[in-house]
Amino acid sequence: MSRCCALPPGPEVPSGYSRRRFLRQILGASALTLAGLDPLIAQAFAPPPAQAFRFAFLTDLHLLQGGALRSVEGIVACLAAVEKLDPRPEFILVGGDLVNSTRDLTLAGAESALDSFLQLWNGHTDLPTHWVFGNHDLAGTNNPSAATDDKDYGKGLFQNRLQLPRLFYSFDCKGWHFVVLDDIAMQFGGQGYFGEMFDDELAFLKADLDANRTTPTIVSTHIPIASNLPLGLLPAHDFPDHRRPSSKSLICTNGEAFLEKVAGHNIRAVLAGHLHFQEQLERNGVRLINGGAVCGNYWKGPLYGCPEGFGVVDLGADGSVAFDYRTYGWKA
């Protein structure tokens, strides 16, 4: 670009943003906003075209205490299968529930367990990894001796150890946009959790999608927006006195608010975990993919016919999404 067409100095770019992305957010990043600009300037702000590439979606790993039920070997086997993929994934998106027991441990015990997981992870893959928060990633919430005002209590340990400024965020890769959301709400004044997205998070989601309206986008949560499983596929005999888990802990309670926020945007798929069940649905034109579980039935074999596995996600330059759930040869 010649000096006469050079853009004037802009505002300081926040950490974690490219200048292009930051300026697009300032301008609204919509085609309508760019249409009134000089064509050369509009071209400078236009998002890069989508490219075809692959990433892996691994959710619900549930490393057990002491490596019980060969859970260490299972996670290693899964990562080995990911590393052998051809083409190799650009990154791994992890859908939550890294360690099974951090809710029940002291905060020191939860810290040790999560550090063991991360050491295992980093020792078997060097692929960039993006993390979604799961209900089993809560620290000390089921342990009455855990100090509730400790920085690592609840969601703090996960956020601090993985160096995440917050548990909902977005990133870009090869002309695609990715939004990671946190839909784990802690029960007020007691143990437990339920699925819910928060007001500031939904505001972030709307602003982020508005700023990337023309970019094909993948969203990921831990608890699904919707599922057939709580509506009748869970066998009643699996639960005492034929009681089923509350649907509030199985699917996101304000999923409709999420669907309202994403309406009219270029959402190509929403990936989730939590149920250890692989299914694909469509709600309001939005494709919802529930991605099974690396651990299957907590390392005891398949759960409701869904074996241990992970998702291979192939994105097309045309905005297409192909999801393939693959097993990795694990035998409980």
Backbone torsions as a table, in degrees:
resi	resn	phi	psi	omega
1	MET	NA	133.4	179.6
2	SER	-70.6	162.2	-177.4
3	ARG	-60.0	-35.1	-177.0
4	CYS	-67.7	-20.9	179.0
5	CYS	-101.0	1.1	-177.0
6	ALA	-65.1	144.9	179.6
7	LEU	-79.0	145.6	176.2
8	PRO	-67.9	158.9	178.5
9	PRO	-55.3	137.7	-178.6
10	GLY	-103.4	-177.6	178.5
11	PRO	-67.7	160.6	178.7
12	GLU	-62.3	136.5	-177.1
13	VAL	-87.2	125.9	178.6
14	PRO	-61.4	155.3	177.3
15	SER	-58.6	136.9	177.7
16	GLY	90.5	-2.5	-180.0
17	TYR	-111.9	141.7	165.5
18	SER	-78.9	154.5	179.2
19	ARG	-60.2	-39.4	-179.7
20	ARG	-60.1	-46.2	-177.4
21	ARG	-66.3	-40.9	-179.4
22	PHE	-62.6	-45.0	-179.1
23	LEU	-68.0	-34.1	176.2
24	ARG	-63.0	-38.7	179.2
25	GLN	-67.0	-38.9	177.3
26	ILE	-60.7	-41.0	-176.7
27	LEU	-83.8	-7.6	-178.5
28	GLY	95.3	-18.3	174.1
29	ALA	57.6	21.5	178.2
30	SER	-98.9	157.8	178.4
31	ALA	-61.6	-33.8	179.8
32	LEU	-64.7	-39.3	179.6
33	THR	-65.9	-44.1	-175.9
34	LEU	-73.8	-22.0	-173.9
35	ALA	-62.5	-31.0	-177.6
36	GLY	-85.6	-0.9	-178.6
37	LEU	-89.3	160.9	170.8
38	ASP	-54.2	138.2	-175.9
39	PRO	-55.2	-37.2	179.6
40	LEU	-65.8	-40.3	178.6
41	ILE	-69.0	-42.3	178.1
42	ALA	-58.5	-40.0	179.3
43	GLN	-64.7	-36.8	-179.8
44	ALA	-65.0	-33.9	-177.9
45	PHE	-89.5	-14.5	-174.9
46	ALA	-63.1	140.5	178.5
47	PRO	-66.1	150.9	178.5
48	PRO	-65.5	150.8	179.4
49	PRO	-66.3	147.7	179.1
50	ALA	-65.2	139.3	175.6
51	GLN	-114.2	159.6	175.5
52	ALA	-82.8	130.9	173.5
53	PHE	-162.2	177.0	-174.2
54	ARG	-124.6	143.0	166.0
55	PHE	-137.2	164.8	-179.6
56	ALA	-109.7	140.0	177.7
57	PHE	-115.2	110.4	179.3
58	LEU	-115.6	125.5	-179.2
59	THR	-135.1	154.1	174.4
60	ASP	55.8	70.1	-179.3
61	LEU	-85.7	-37.1	172.5
62	HIS	50.5	60.1	171.1
63	LEU	-60.0	125.9	-177.1
64	LEU	-91.2	153.8	-179.5
65	GLN	-57.7	132.7	179.3
66	GLY	69.0	13.5	-178.0
67	GLY	68.9	25.9	-177.9
68	ALA	-54.3	153.0	179.5
69	LEU	53.8	29.9	176.9
70	ARG	58.2	32.8	-178.1
71	SER	-64.4	-32.5	175.8
72	VAL	-61.8	-49.6	-179.9
73	GLU	-61.0	-34.8	179.4
74	GLY	-66.1	-45.1	179.5
75	ILE	-64.6	-40.6	177.5
76	VAL	-61.4	-43.0	179.6
77	ALA	-63.8	-39.4	178.8
78	CYS	-64.3	-45.9	179.6
79	LEU	-64.7	-34.7	177.1
80	ALA	-63.4	-39.7	178.0
81	ALA	-65.7	-38.3	177.2
82	VAL	-63.6	-43.5	-178.2
83	GLU	-64.8	-25.1	-178.9
84	LYS	-86.2	-5.1	-178.7
85	LEU	-61.9	141.8	177.9
86	ASP	-133.2	110.4	7.4
87	PRO	-73.5	156.7	180.0
88	ARG	-72.2	140.0	179.4
89	PRO	-63.4	151.3	174.5
90	GLU	-71.9	-33.0	-179.5
91	PHE	-162.5	172.6	173.0
92	ILE	-114.2	132.3	170.8
93	LEU	-104.9	119.5	-177.1
94	VAL	-102.8	123.8	-171.4
95	GLY	-86.2	11.6	175.2
96	GLY	105.9	172.8	-177.5
97	ASP	61.3	69.1	-177.8
98	LEU	-78.6	-49.4	-178.1
99	VAL	-118.9	137.4	-172.7
100	ASN	-71.0	-31.9	-161.8
101	SER	-112.3	7.0	-172.1
102	THR	-62.9	-25.1	177.8
103	ARG	-66.0	-30.9	-172.6
104	ASP	-92.5	-12.8	-173.3
105	LEU	-89.9	165.0	165.4
106	THR	-64.2	164.8	179.8
107	LEU	-64.2	-36.1	176.3
108	ALA	-65.2	-40.6	178.0
109	GLY	-66.7	-39.7	178.0
110	ALA	-64.1	-40.5	178.4
111	GLU	-61.8	-44.7	179.3
112	SER	-63.5	-41.3	-179.0
113	ALA	-66.1	-43.5	179.3
114	LEU	-67.3	-39.1	177.5
115	ASP	-62.8	-36.7	177.0
116	SER	-63.8	-41.2	177.8
117	PHE	-62.2	-48.1	-176.6
118	LEU	-65.2	-35.2	175.4
119	GLN	-64.3	-43.0	176.7
120	LEU	-61.1	-46.5	-178.3
121	TRP	-61.1	-52.7	-175.7
122	ASN	-67.7	-20.4	178.1
123	GLY	-81.3	-9.0	-174.8
124	HIS	-128.7	0.4	171.3
125	THR	-155.4	143.2	173.5
126	ASP	-113.1	13.7	176.7
127	LEU	-68.9	140.5	173.1
128	PRO	-55.7	141.0	-175.9
129	THR	-129.4	135.4	175.1
130	HIS	-116.3	138.2	-167.1
131	TRP	-116.3	134.7	172.1
132	VAL	-106.2	140.7	-179.4
133	PHE	-83.0	132.4	178.1
134	GLY	-116.6	165.6	-176.9
135	ASN	-63.5	-32.5	177.5
136	HIS	-74.7	-6.9	177.6
137	ASP	-85.6	-5.9	172.1
138	LEU	-61.2	142.5	-176.8
139	ALA	-113.5	121.5	172.2
140	GLY	75.4	4.3	-172.7
141	THR	-71.6	-19.5	176.1
142	ASN	-102.4	7.3	-177.2
143	ASN	-111.2	111.3	-174.8
144	PRO	-63.8	-17.3	179.6
145	SER	-85.2	-9.1	-178.2
146	ALA	-74.4	134.4	-179.8
147	ALA	-76.3	116.3	-175.3
148	THR	-69.2	-17.2	179.2
149	ASP	-95.2	4.7	177.4
150	ASP	-72.4	144.5	-177.0
151	LYS	-63.1	-22.9	-178.5
152	ASP	-94.0	-4.9	-178.2
153	TYR	-66.2	147.4	176.5
154	GLY	66.8	-114.6	-177.1
155	LYS	-90.6	-8.1	-172.1
156	GLY	-63.9	-41.6	-176.3
157	LEU	-60.7	-49.3	179.8
158	PHE	-58.6	-48.3	-177.4
159	GLN	-64.9	-42.4	-177.3
160	ASN	-71.2	-45.4	-176.8
161	ARG	-66.6	-34.1	-179.1
162	LEU	-93.4	3.4	174.6
163	GLN	55.1	49.6	178.6
164	LEU	-101.9	122.2	177.7
165	PRO	-57.1	-34.4	173.6
166	ARG	-157.1	168.4	-172.4
167	LEU	-91.1	-0.3	168.2
168	PHE	-123.8	132.6	-172.4
169	TYR	-163.2	175.9	178.3
170	SER	-140.5	160.5	176.6
171	PHE	-153.4	168.2	-176.8
172	ASP	-125.0	149.6	175.1
173	CYS	-152.8	117.9	171.3
174	LYS	51.6	47.3	175.9
175	GLY	80.7	7.2	175.3
176	TRP	-113.8	150.1	180.0
177	HIS	-114.4	141.5	-178.0
178	PHE	-128.4	134.5	178.5
179	VAL	-123.8	123.3	177.5
180	VAL	-104.5	128.3	-177.5
181	LEU	-120.9	155.7	177.5
182	ASP	-110.9	114.1	178.7
183	ASP	-120.2	35.5	176.1
184	ILE	-105.6	111.5	177.7
185	ALA	-103.9	126.2	178.7
186	MET	-78.4	138.6	176.9
187	GLN	-63.5	129.5	-179.1
188	PHE	-71.2	126.2	174.4
189	GLY	75.2	15.5	179.6
190	GLY	-171.7	-176.1	-178.4
191	GLN	-76.7	165.5	173.7
192	GLY	102.2	-179.2	-176.0
193	TYR	-157.3	167.3	168.3
194	PHE	-149.0	165.7	-176.6
195	GLY	-86.5	120.2	178.2
196	GLU	-162.3	141.6	170.8
197	MET	-97.2	151.6	-170.3
198	PHE	-100.3	157.2	-174.1
199	ASP	-58.5	-45.5	-179.6
200	ASP	-67.2	-30.5	177.7
201	GLU	-69.2	-43.6	178.4
202	LEU	-66.0	-35.0	175.5
203	ALA	-65.4	-43.0	175.5
204	PHE	-59.2	-45.5	-178.9
205	LEU	-57.9	-48.4	-178.7
206	LYS	-62.0	-46.5	-179.3
207	ALA	-65.2	-39.7	-178.7
208	ASP	-66.5	-42.9	179.1
209	LEU	-67.8	-38.2	177.0
210	ASP	-60.6	-35.5	-178.9
211	ALA	-77.1	-10.0	-178.6
212	ASN	-132.8	38.7	-170.2
213	ARG	-60.2	-34.2	-176.4
214	THR	-91.8	-3.1	-175.5
215	THR	-94.7	129.1	176.6
216	PRO	-60.9	134.7	-167.7
217	THR	-129.5	138.7	172.3
218	ILE	-112.2	132.0	176.7
219	VAL	-112.4	145.6	176.0
220	SER	-134.1	136.7	173.4
221	THR	-128.8	173.4	171.9
222	HIS	-91.8	-59.6	177.2
223	ILE	-78.6	133.0	-175.6
224	PRO	-65.8	153.5	172.8
225	ILE	-69.4	-35.1	179.7
226	ALA	-155.4	157.0	177.2
227	SER	-163.1	149.3	172.1
228	ASN	-78.4	-19.8	-170.2
229	LEU	-60.7	-49.4	-179.2
230	PRO	-69.7	-10.7	-174.6
231	LEU	-90.5	3.4	176.7
232	GLY	151.5	-11.5	-178.1
233	LEU	-82.0	-16.7	177.6
234	LEU	-73.0	117.6	-178.9
235	PRO	-62.2	128.0	-176.2
236	ALA	-62.7	-30.9	-175.5
237	HIS	-71.3	-8.3	178.5
238	ASP	-77.8	-6.4	-174.0
239	PHE	-126.4	141.6	-179.5
240	PRO	-57.4	138.2	177.6
241	ASP	54.7	26.6	177.9
242	HIS	59.6	28.2	176.5
243	ARG	-90.1	135.1	178.3
244	ARG	-100.2	156.0	174.4
245	PRO	-59.8	150.5	177.1
246	SER	-62.6	136.7	178.3
247	SER	-62.8	-20.7	179.1
248	LYS	-65.8	-25.2	178.4
249	SER	-94.7	-4.9	-176.3
250	LEU	-106.0	-34.5	178.1
251	ILE	-133.7	156.9	-176.0
252	CYS	-66.9	127.0	-173.7
253	THR	-70.7	-25.8	178.1
254	ASN	-115.3	41.8	176.9
255	GLY	-59.3	-31.1	179.7
256	GLU	-66.7	-35.9	176.4
257	ALA	-64.0	-38.6	175.3
258	PHE	-61.1	-47.2	-178.4
259	LEU	-63.0	-33.1	176.1
260	GLU	-65.7	-39.6	-178.8
261	LYS	-67.8	-35.8	-175.4
262	VAL	-88.7	-7.6	-178.7
263	ALA	-58.9	134.8	177.6
264	GLY	81.6	2.8	177.8
265	HIS	-105.9	171.3	-171.0
266	ASN	-90.7	56.4	-179.7
267	ILE	-82.3	119.4	-178.2
268	ARG	-94.1	-27.3	177.4
269	ALA	-169.2	153.6	172.6
270	VAL	-120.5	119.8	-178.9
271	LEU	-100.2	139.0	179.4
272	ALA	-145.8	169.7	177.6
273	GLY	-130.5	-130.0	169.0
274	HIS	78.5	-46.0	-173.1
275	LEU	-89.1	-6.8	-179.5
276	HIS	57.5	36.4	-173.8
277	PHE	-141.9	136.0	-178.0
278	GLN	-100.6	120.3	177.8
279	GLU	-153.7	159.1	177.2
280	GLN	-132.2	129.6	-178.3
281	LEU	-129.0	172.4	171.3
282	GLU	-137.0	129.1	177.6
283	ARG	-130.3	124.0	178.9
284	ASN	52.8	36.7	179.1
285	GLY	80.1	3.6	-180.0
286	VAL	-102.0	128.2	-179.3
287	ARG	-82.3	123.0	-178.6
288	LEU	-112.3	123.3	-178.0
289	ILE	-119.9	116.2	175.5
290	ASN	-98.1	119.1	-158.2
291	GLY	-97.2	32.3	174.3
292	GLY	66.8	-146.7	-179.2
293	ALA	-160.9	137.1	174.2
294	VAL	-60.5	-36.5	-175.3
295	CYS	-89.8	-2.4	-175.5
296	GLY	57.9	-126.4	177.0
297	ASN	-89.9	64.5	178.4
298	TYR	52.7	44.8	176.6
299	TRP	69.5	21.1	177.9
300	LYS	-109.9	6.8	-177.7
301	GLY	120.7	-169.8	-179.9
302	PRO	-65.5	155.2	174.8
303	LEU	-116.6	119.6	-177.5
304	TYR	51.1	38.5	177.6
305	GLY	84.3	-3.0	-179.9
306	CYS	-95.5	115.8	-176.6
307	PRO	-80.7	171.4	173.9
308	GLU	-60.3	133.5	-178.4
309	GLY	-175.3	-174.1	-179.5
310	PHE	-150.1	164.4	-177.6
311	GLY	-98.8	134.4	170.2
312	VAL	-106.3	118.3	-173.2
313	VAL	-113.1	114.4	178.4
314	ASP	-105.5	118.7	-179.3
315	LEU	-99.9	137.0	-179.2
316	GLY	-101.9	156.1	177.2
317	ALA	-63.8	-18.7	178.5
318	ASP	-89.0	6.3	-178.9
319	GLY	88.4	7.9	-179.1
320	SER	-79.9	154.1	179.2
321	VAL	-130.7	120.6	175.3
322	ALA	-112.3	121.3	-179.8
323	PHE	-111.4	123.7	-179.3
324	ASP	-124.0	115.4	178.9
325	TYR	-86.3	120.4	-173.9
326	ARG	-120.5	136.7	171.2
327	THR	-82.5	168.4	-177.3
328	TYR	-132.5	27.9	172.9
329	GLY	78.7	17.7	-176.4
330	TRP	-80.1	136.5	175.3
331	LYS	-122.3	118.6	-177.9
332	ALA	-65.4	NA	NA
